[in-house]
Amino acid sequence: MDEPRYDGLIEQWKVELVERCARRMGFLAHEIDDLKQEIVLELIHFKFDNSKSNGAKESTVVQALIMNQLRNKRRGCAREYAKIERYKHLMPRNAESSPSKTPCQLDVQDAFDDLKPIERIVCDRLAEGDSVESIRIQMGCGWHTIDRVVRHLREQFGELELDGWLGK
């Protein structure tokens, strides 16, 4: 897959700065393209004003904005992982695949293994017959969060042509 291009939207040095800062903060390679897209949107809306910069160069101000965005992203991820740890007990204990599964069941297991932890929990709860409202209450999050996860699960299983395993 080609790397996103921002020709004409933003200076290339800003895009490269986002990538360097993200690498320095320890973000993984597959996360950096998504981060670039989010942060470039912020940078497009940002207008440097030399009279309000208190003597700072544009590159310094841009780097500070990028670092703030990356720190906010890191904090958000940490909160999500902490929430997952709090609700880990909701995941089924027998999540290991058995050798007696059919090829189609193994495809579903592979798809399940590729899910994010929060998606696994929601998928498990749905498989157990819980409603979206019940899952929302158990996890202590908003309806929109669970709805977004369910829509993503449908898309992901649909892309793998496993949507026959999804309830309609």
Phi, psi and omega in degrees: 000135181286150179286141179300144179246144184237027182305128178082345180268321187205152180295142183298327182297330179289320178296316179295325178294320177301313182297315180297316181295319180295318178297317181297328180277358175091014175291146181282157184304320182287345179272338190292321179299318178296318178298317179301316181298316180294313186286326178299323176300318178296318182292328178296321181280344181281131177241118180286129178239109184299327181290339180254005187275354179059032177089357180282148176283160179299320182297324179293317181293318179297317179296320178297319179296316180297313181297322177297317179298317181293319177296320178297319178296316180298316179296319178298318178296319180297320178295320179295316179294323177295320178296319179298318179298320180297328184252016180301329182296344179282344180286144180294150183280337184256056183275004181279146180277145180255153183291347183274007182283148178286163178304320180295320178294326177292324175297318178296318179297318177298316178299318179297318181296333181277354182285154172290157182305318181294325178292324177297316181298311180298317179299315178298316181295320177295320179295330178282353178097007179290148177277164177301319179297317179297317179296317180301316181293316180300322184270348178069036179232175184284160179299321182296325178297311180294319179300317179298318180296317180297317178297319179295320177299316178300316179298313184296314179292326178294318178298327180271007181057037177247018184293349174294341179277350182268142174284147181263000000 
